[in-house]
Amino acid sequence: MFKRTRVRIIGAIMAALLMFLLIAIGVIYASSYHEIQTQNKELLEQFNERFELMEATTPPEEDMQQSGPPGRKGYFVFLDDGDDYIDADEYDEDEYSQDGDIAPGTRPGEFDRRDMHAFELSTFYFVALSDSGEVLAIDSGNGDLFDDDDLTEIALDILEDGSEEGKKDGLIYLVDDKDDYTLISFMDNSVVRNNMTTLLKNTFISFGISVVVVFLLALLLSKKIIAPLEENDRRQKQFVSDAGHELKTPLAVMSANCELLSKDIGSNQWLDNIQYENQRMNTLVKDLLDLSRAENGTLQEETVDLSNLVIGESLPFESIAFEQGLLLESDVKDGIVTKGNPTQLKQLTAILIDNAISHSEGGNEVNLSLTSEGKTAHLRVTNSGKEIPSDKQALIFERFYRLDEARTEDGGNHYGLGLAIAKAITQAHGGKIGVECRDGKVTFKADIPVKQ
C-alpha cells in the first residue's frame, strides 16, 4: 500500500516538473525563434528600403560596374556614398564599411551601432527581375551555397507562388515591388537554424539532467513523507496482533468457566448470553489474528493445485447454500497450478463464497468460477444482490467498514473483517481484488498471478 502511495507521490512530482519544464522550454524556444525571425525580417526590410537599381547612363563612364548577368547591360546596383556608384560584386568591406558606412547594394540611412553590427554579420543575396521576368541584377555572393542559376530559380518559384515573404531552401526572403522592377532579397537562415538547434539540444540536455536530479530528490522526499505513515501503520498492526494474542487467554478461561457452570447449574438464560458473546469475541479475535498474519506474515509458498483447492473449499458451502434456498453452481477450469499459501488461498475462497451466500437477494443461484488467462488466475463469485455504490466499492475492503445498504458483512458473528482479510491475502500473493455490479448481479473478483 505504502509502496503504491510512494510511487504516486513520485509520479505527481515528476508530472508537475515535466509539465512545467516542457511549457518553459516551449515558451523560451518559441519566443527566441520569433524574436530572431522578426529581427531578420527587419534587416531584410531595411536592405530593401536602401536598395536601388540605376540605369547605366547615370554614373560616370569610368565608374560603371556591370552587375547583371552576362549579356544584360545597362543595370547597376547603386550605393550612394558621395558621388561614387559601386557594384555589389566589387564592394570592398575594408574600404566602404568604415565609420558606419553601409553594405553594398544599399542606400545610406540612419543606422545605430546594433543595426550596423547585425548588417555586417548577415549574409544577403538578391535577384532583381523586370516586369517581364528578365533578370536585371543578381548577387549570389561567392556562389558557395547558391549560384546565379539556383538563386534565379528560387526567385522565379517564389514569384509563381505569389508569397511576399517566407522561408525557402534555408533562406528567408522578402519580395518588394519597386517602381519598374521586382526585388527578391534573401538572407541566409542556416546560422539561425543551427543556433536554434543547438539551443534546443542544450535545453533538452539540461532538461534531462534536471529530471534526474528532481527524481532523486522526489525519491528522498517521498521516503520522508511516507515514513511517519508507515510507522503509524506498523504500530497499528502490531497493536491488533498483540491485542488478539492477549485476548485469547481470558476468552479461553471464560469459555471454560461457562462450560463448568453449565454442567453445574444447567441451562440458564444469563449463562447462555455470556457463552454467546464469548463465542462472538472468539470469532473477532480469530479474524484479527488472521488479518494480522495476512498483512504482516511472511508468505510460505508451495505448489498449489488451485483448481482442486477451490473445488474442495466450495463443497461444504453447497449444503449451507441449500439451507438458504440457493444453488451453488461451480465452473472451475482444471489444471490451474500456482505457488502460494494453501491455507490462505482456502480462506480467500471461503470468504468470497460465504459473503455471496450471506448477502444474496432476489435470486436462487450463487455462481463460482475459476479460469486462467495468460499468467493470471481469475476467481469469480457472483450472486444476485443490491448494487454497491461506486464510491463505496473500494471502502468495503477496508477493515471494520460496515454499510447496511451495501454488501458488507453484517450481523451474526461478522465484524466487517472478512473482505479485508480477502484483500490482504490477495495482495500478499501479488494479486488484485475488486467488485463489479451489473444487471442486478454483484461479482467479487480476485486475480492471482500464476507462478509455476
N, C-alpha and C positions, 0 to 999 in steps of 0.2 A: 504494500500500500504506500509506504513512505518512499519507496524507490520510484513509483509512478509519479508521486507528488513532486519529488525532486526533479524528475525528467520534465514535468510540466513547468516548473519554475525556470529551469534552464531554457526550455523551449520558448517561454514567454519573453525572457530577457533577450535571447538571440533574435527572436522575431522582431521585437521592438528595435533592436540595434540594426538589423538588416534593413528594415523599412526606413529608418532614419538615414542610414548611410547611402542607400540607393537613391533616396529623394535628394540628399545633399549632393551626391555625385551628378545626378541628372541636372540639378539646377546649376551647379558650377560649370559643367560641361556645356550645357545649352547656352548659358549666359556668356561664357567665354567665346564660344563659337559665333554667337550672334554679334558680339562686340567686334570680333576680328573681321567678320564678313562685312559689317557696317563700315568699319574703317577702310577696308579695301574698296568698297563701293564708292566711298567719298574720295579716295585717291584717284579712282578711275574717272569720277565726275570732274575733278579738278584737272586731270590730264586732258579730258575732252574740252573743257572750257578754254584752256590755253593753247589748244591745238588749232593751227590754221594752215591751210594749203594754198600757196600763192602761185600765180602764173609766172612763167619764166621771164616775161618781159619786165617784171618789176625790179628785180635786183640788177646791179651792175653785171656786165658780162663776165668779168673775171671772178665774181663771187658765186656764180651759178654752180650748183651741185645737183646733178640729176638724182632724184630719189625713187622714181618709178622703176618698174622692171624694164629690161632691155627692149628697145623699140618703142617705148612710150615716153615721149619727150614733152616737156612743157609744164610739168607739175613738180613742185618742190615743197619740202617741209620748211616752214618759216619759224625762225627763232628771232624774236625782236630783242636784240641785245645791242642797242645803239643803232648803227647803220649796217650791221652785218646780217647776211642771210646764210643760214648754216643748215646743211642737210643732216638728218638724224644719223645717217650712217657714218658721217665724218665728225661726229661730236667727240670732242676731247674733254674728258672729265677734269683733267688737271687744269685745262685752260678755261673751261666755262663753268665750273662749279665752285668758283671762289666767291666769297662774300655774299653767299645766299643766292647766286645765280641759279637758274632753273634747268631742268632736264631737257634734252634735245626734243624737238618737235613740239615744244610748248611755248606759250607766250608768257611774258612776265606778269607777276601778280604779287599780292601780299602774302608771304609765307612766314609763319612763325617757325622757330627752330625745330619743333617737333614734326611739323608737316614736311619741312625740308629734309629732315633726317629719314623719315619714312619714305619720302620720294626717292632718296638716294639708294635706299636699301631694297627698293622694289624693282621688279623686272617687268617692263611694259613691252607689248607688241601692238601693232595696229595694221589695219587694212583700210584704205580709203577707196571707195567704189563710186563710180558715176551713177547717174540715174539709170543708165542703160546697162549697168552691170560691169562696166570696164574698170579694171584695176588701175587706179591713178597713182597710188603710192602704197608701199608696203614696207614694214620693218619687222623682220623675224629674228632680230638680234644676231647672234653669231651662227644661227642655224643648228645648234646642237640638239635642241628639243624639237623644233619645228622648222622646216624650210619654207620658202615662199609659197610653194605649191600646197603644202599641208595647211598653212595658215589661210591661204585663199579659199581652199575647200571648206575649211571650218567656217569662215566668214559667210560663204555662199549658203551653207546649210543653215546658219543662224537666220539669215535674211529670209530663206524659204520657210522656216518655222514661224517667222513673224514675231518672235520674242524680242523684247528690248533689253533684257538683262538676264543673267543666269550663270550657269556653270556648264562647261563642255570640255571634255578631253583634258581635265586637270587645269583648265584655265577658267577664270571668271571673266565675263565680258560685259560690255555696255555698248549699246547701239545709239548713235547720236546722229540725227538728221540735220546736217548743215544746209546752208543755202542751196548749193549746187552739187553736193555730193553727200555720201553717207559714210560716216566714220564708225568702224567697229574696233574698239580698243580692247586689249586683253591684258590681263595681269596673271602672272604665274601663281597658281594656287597650291603647288606641290609643297612649298615650305609650310603653308598653313596646315595642310593635311597631315604632314609629318609631325608638326608641332602638336596638333590636336591628338594624333595617335599616341605620341609619346606621353602627353598629359594624361590620356585615358589609361595607358598602360601603367604609368606610375601611380595613378589614383587607385587602380584596382590592386596593385601590389600593396599599397598602404591599406586598402580596404581588407585584403586577406590577412595582413598582419594584425589589424585591429580586431578582426573577427576571432582570430586565435587567442589574442590577449584577453578579450572580453569573455570568450568561452571558458578560459581557465579561471577568470575572476568569478564567472557565474557558477562554476563547479564549487569554488570555495564558499561563495555566499550561500548557495543552496544548502550546502552541508551545515553551515552555521544556522540557517533558518530552520532546517528540519531537526537539528539535534535536540532542542527542547521538546518538540512534539514526540520524537522517538523515545526520549527518556520518560515522558509522561505516559505514553502508551505502554512502555515496558513495565513501569511501576503498576499501572492499572491491571495488566495481565498477571503480573506477579501477585497482586493482591487477590485477584479472583482465584488463582491457583492455591495460594496459601489459605484463603478463607474456606475453599472447598475441602481441602485436606483437614483443616481444623474442625469443620462442622461434622465430618464423618464420624468421629468418635462419640460426641454427645448424642448424635442421632441414633447410632447403633445402641448406645446404652438405653435411650428412651424406648427404642423398639423392643429391646429385650425385657425391660421392666413392664411394658404394656402387655407383652405376651404372658409374663408371670402373673400379673394382676388378673388377666383374663382367665387364666386357669384357676385362680384362687376365688374370684368373686363371680365368675361367669359373665354373661352378656350385660353390658352397661352402656347407656347412651353416651355418657361423658367419656368413658374409656374408648368407645368407638370413634368419637370425634378426635381424640388425641392420636389414635392409630392412623386415621385418615390423613390428618395434617402431617404426621410424621412421614407417611408414605410420600406425600407431595414434596416435603422438604428433601427426602432422599432422591427423588427424581430431579429436583432442581440442582442439587449438589452434583449428581451424576452428569447432568447436562453441562454444568460449569466446568467440570473436570475434563469432559470430552472436548469442549470448546478450547480449553487451555492447551490440551495436548495437540489438537489440530492446528492451532495457531503457533505454538511455540516449540512443539516437539520436533525432533529430527526424524524425517520420513524414512522409515525402514522399508526399503523397496525389495520386492521379489517378483518373479514372473507370475503373472495372474491371468488366468483364462477369464476375461471379463464377461464373455457370453454366458458361461456356466455360472459365474458368480451372480449375475443379475437374475437368471432364471431361478437359481436356488433361493435367493433372497425374496423373490416375489411369491413363492409357493405359500408361505404362512399367511400372506395377506389375502389370498383368494377366499379363505373362509371368513376373514374379517369383513371383506367387501360384500360377501354373500349375506352376512347378517344385517347389513345396511341396505340390502336390496340392490346391490351393484354387482356388475360382472367385470372382473379384471381381465382384460384382453392383452396378451403379450405378443410382440413381434420382435424377436431377438435374432439377429444375424449370427450365425455360427462362426467360430474361428477367430474372434477378436481377442487378441492377446496383447497384454501390455506389461509394463513394470510399475508396481505401486504397492501400497499397503493394503492387503486384502481386507483387514478389519475395518479400516476407514472407508474403503470403497463399498463394503456391505452396508455400513452405516449411512453413507450417502444415498444409496439406492432405497434403503428402508425409510429414510426421512422423506424423500420425494414421494414415494408411494403412499405412506401414511398421511402426508399432507394432502394429497389428492383425494384420498378416501374421506378424510375428515371434513373437507370443505366442498364436496361435490353437491351441487344443487341443480335440480331440473333435468337430470339425465340418469341413465341406468348403466353407464359404462365408464370405466377408467382404462385408458389405453397406455400401455408401457411399450416402448420401442428402444432398441439399441442397434445402431447402424454405424458404419465407418466410411469415411471419405478421406482419401489420401492418408495422412498420418494423424488423423483425429477421429476419436470415437464420439458419437453423438447419443447421449442418453436423454430420452424424452418421456415425460409423464403428463398426460392430458386428461382433463375431466371437464364436465360442464359446471360453470360457476359464474359468479358475478365478476364483471370486468374490473380489473385493478387500475385505478387512475395512473396515467403515465408518470405523473410526478411522484407517485408513491412506489413505483415498481422497484426502484433501487433501494428504497428505505426498508422494504420488508426483509432484506437480507442482513439488516443490522441487528445486533444483539438487543433483546428485550423490546424490540419495536412491536407494538400491537396496534391494530387498526380494525375496528369492528366491521366497517363497511368494506374492507379489503380482505384479501385472502391471507390472513395471518393465523398463527397458532393461538387458539383461544379456548379458554375453559378447560375443565378436567385437570390433567397433570401437565399441561403445556404452559410454557412461560415465554414463548417467543424466541427460543434459542435454537430450535431445530434448523431453520433455514440459515441462521448464522453459522451453525456447525457445518451445514452442507456447503456453504460458501467457503469456509476455511479449509475444508477437505479438498474441494475442487482446486482452489488456488495453491494448496500445498503440492498438488500433483501437476501444477503448471497449466491448469485449465481455466475456463470461464464458465460462469453460471448466470442465467438470466430468466426472464419470464416474458411470455408473449400472450396477448389476449386478442382473439379474433372470432367473430361469429358465435359468440356465446361460449367459446371454448377457452380454457386457460391452460397453457402449456409451460411447464418448467423445463428448462434446457440446461444440461451440463455437458460441456465439451471438454474432453480429456485427451491430451496427446497420447498417441500410441507409441510406446517405446519398446522396441524389440531387444 
